[in-house]
Amino acid sequence: MARKVCNVPGCPNLTDHSRCVAHTPTTSQRGYGSRHQQERAKWQLIISKTGWPCSRCDERIQPLDEWHLDHSDDRDTYLGPSHAHCNTSAAGKASHR
């Protein structure tokens, strides 16, 4: 993959992604702090052993599937594990409402 200039106006840094490291927020800055990371680690143990139904589509998340710890649209509560595509699709649909 060819490196490109960071998407942030005026930033000359090269990156393999849309933004350079200096302009990429940490997980904590994006709202996924220690509470979220602890909750996700708990679910990771469960999913890696037995899988779990997706909180969005109810299909089983298999141990090797990519998944997200999904939360309500107001970000107040966790819905539980969701397939990565189910979670991002829900976020996209919510942004168009």
Number of C-alpha atoms within 10 A of each C-alpha: 5 7 11 15 17 21 16 13 7 8 13 12 16 16 15 13 15 15 18 18 14 10 13 14 11 12 12 12 9 9 12 14 12 11 10 16 14 12 13 18 12 11 17 17 12 12 20 14 10 11 18 20 16 23 20 17 12 11 12 16 22 17 16 9 14 11 20 19 22 23 17 10 12 6 10 8 10 14 15 18 23 26 25 17 13 17 21 14 13 14 12 11 10 10 8 6 5
